[in-house]
Amino acid sequence: MAISRTVEPKDIFVGRLKHGADLLEELTSFCREKQIRLGKIQALGALKRARLAFYNQSTRKYEFHDFDQPLEITALVGNVSIKDGEPIIHAHVTLSDDKSAAFGGHLAPGTIVFACEFTIEVFQGEDLIRGMDDETGLPLWENI
């Protein structure tokens, strides 16, 4: 059975990231600057290169994959919550190459922006706090 809670919309930010910026770091900095602690993120655009991760459920470790080539962001979806007292972004991204082949994974630092437009929908309500989940080995929402 799903565990959930209701949140209410508060603000919506739309923006553009700097060419050459680290996608994950720039979105995280924006959330810190605007004091966004609970929200939803979407983005699209293009990358100079990407670093994605896949969580190996057997080893409970992330496996990283680097793509040193231009790519399109066909979809980026994620959320903002709190880990260790600070805003953290958990995002997954689907990318396509010059032949329109698509692939995706967990957005990791080292993903460099060519051009990127984003939307962050901010929610009001109690922060969602990430804590270690023993069953999965992942930092999941613990106070939901």
C-alpha positions as CSV (number, residue, x, y, z in Angstrom):
1,M,0.0,0.0,0.0
2,A,1.3,3.5,-0.9
3,I,2.1,5.9,1.9
4,S,1.4,9.5,1.0
5,R,0.5,13.0,2.2
6,T,-1.1,16.0,0.7
7,V,0.9,19.1,-0.2
8,E,-0.3,22.5,-1.4
9,P,1.2,24.5,-4.2
10,K,3.1,27.6,-3.2
11,D,5.2,29.1,-6.0
12,I,6.4,28.2,-9.5
13,F,9.8,29.2,-10.8
14,V,10.9,29.0,-14.4
15,G,14.4,29.7,-15.5
16,R,17.4,29.0,-17.6
17,L,20.7,27.5,-16.6
18,K,24.1,28.9,-17.5
19,H,26.0,27.4,-20.5
20,G,28.8,25.2,-19.1
21,A,27.2,24.8,-15.6
22,D,26.9,21.5,-13.8
23,L,23.2,20.6,-14.2
24,L,22.7,19.0,-10.8
25,E,24.9,21.5,-8.9
26,E,23.2,24.5,-10.5
27,L,19.7,23.3,-9.7
28,T,20.7,22.5,-6.1
29,S,22.3,26.0,-5.7
30,F,19.1,27.6,-7.0
31,C,17.1,25.7,-4.5
32,R,19.4,26.7,-1.7
33,E,19.4,30.4,-2.8
34,K,15.5,30.5,-3.0
35,Q,15.2,28.4,0.2
36,I,13.2,25.7,-1.7
37,R,12.9,22.7,0.6
38,L,9.9,20.8,-0.9
39,G,9.1,20.7,-4.6
40,K,9.0,19.1,-8.1
41,I,11.5,19.8,-10.9
42,Q,11.2,19.4,-14.7
43,A,13.7,20.4,-17.3
44,L,14.6,20.1,-21.0
45,G,17.4,21.3,-23.2
46,A,20.8,20.0,-24.3
47,L,24.1,18.8,-22.7
48,K,27.7,19.0,-23.6
49,R,28.3,15.7,-21.7
50,A,26.4,13.6,-19.1
51,R,27.1,11.5,-16.1
52,L,24.3,9.1,-15.1
53,A,24.0,6.5,-12.5
54,F,22.2,3.2,-12.2
55,Y,21.5,1.8,-8.7
56,N,22.6,-1.9,-8.6
57,Q,20.1,-3.5,-6.2
58,S,22.3,-6.5,-5.5
59,T,25.4,-4.6,-4.5
60,R,23.5,-1.6,-3.2
61,K,25.9,0.7,-5.0
62,Y,25.5,3.2,-7.8
63,E,27.2,2.4,-11.1
64,F,28.2,5.5,-13.1
65,H,28.1,5.9,-16.8
66,D,29.8,8.8,-18.6
67,F,28.7,10.1,-22.0
68,D,31.3,12.5,-23.5
69,Q,29.1,13.8,-26.4
70,P,26.4,16.3,-27.1
71,L,22.9,15.0,-26.0
72,E,19.4,16.3,-25.9
73,I,17.5,16.3,-22.6
74,T,14.2,14.8,-23.7
75,A,12.9,14.7,-20.1
76,L,14.1,15.5,-16.6
77,V,11.9,14.9,-13.6
78,G,12.8,15.1,-10.0
79,N,11.9,16.3,-6.5
80,V,13.4,18.5,-3.8
81,S,13.5,17.3,-0.2
82,I,15.9,17.5,2.7
83,K,18.9,15.4,3.6
84,D,21.2,16.3,6.4
85,G,19.4,19.6,6.9
86,E,20.0,20.8,3.3
87,P,17.9,20.7,0.1
88,I,18.7,17.8,-2.1
89,I,17.5,17.1,-5.6
90,H,16.7,13.5,-6.7
91,A,16.3,13.6,-10.5
92,H,16.1,11.1,-13.3
93,V,16.8,12.1,-16.9
94,T,16.1,10.7,-20.3
95,L,18.6,11.7,-23.0
96,S,18.9,11.2,-26.8
97,D,21.9,11.2,-29.0
98,D,22.4,12.3,-32.6
99,K,20.7,9.2,-33.9
100,S,17.6,9.7,-31.6
101,A,18.6,6.7,-29.5
102,A,17.3,7.3,-26.0
103,F,18.7,6.2,-22.6
104,G,18.4,7.5,-19.1
105,G,19.2,7.1,-15.4
106,H,19.8,8.9,-12.2
107,L,21.2,12.4,-12.8
108,A,24.7,12.7,-11.3
109,P,27.2,15.5,-10.9
110,G,29.4,16.0,-13.9
111,T,26.5,16.6,-16.3
112,I,27.4,19.8,-18.2
113,V,24.8,22.1,-19.7
114,F,24.8,23.3,-23.2
115,A,21.3,24.9,-22.8
116,C,18.7,24.1,-20.2
117,E,15.2,25.5,-19.3
118,F,13.7,24.4,-16.0
119,T,10.5,24.6,-14.0
120,I,10.4,24.2,-10.2
121,E,7.0,23.9,-8.5
122,V,7.4,24.7,-4.8
123,F,5.1,23.1,-2.3
124,Q,4.2,24.3,1.2
125,G,4.0,21.9,4.1
126,E,6.3,19.9,6.3
127,D,9.7,19.1,4.8
128,L,10.2,15.6,3.5
129,I,13.3,14.3,5.2
130,R,15.5,11.7,3.6
131,G,17.0,9.0,5.8
132,M,18.6,5.6,5.1
133,D,16.1,2.8,4.3
134,D,17.5,-0.5,5.5
135,E,15.4,-2.6,3.1
136,T,16.8,-0.8,0.0
137,G,20.0,0.8,1.1
138,L,18.7,4.1,-0.3
139,P,18.1,7.5,1.3
140,L,14.3,7.6,1.1
141,W,11.6,9.9,2.6
142,E,11.3,8.7,6.2
143,N,8.6,11.1,7.5
144,I,5.8,10.5,5.0
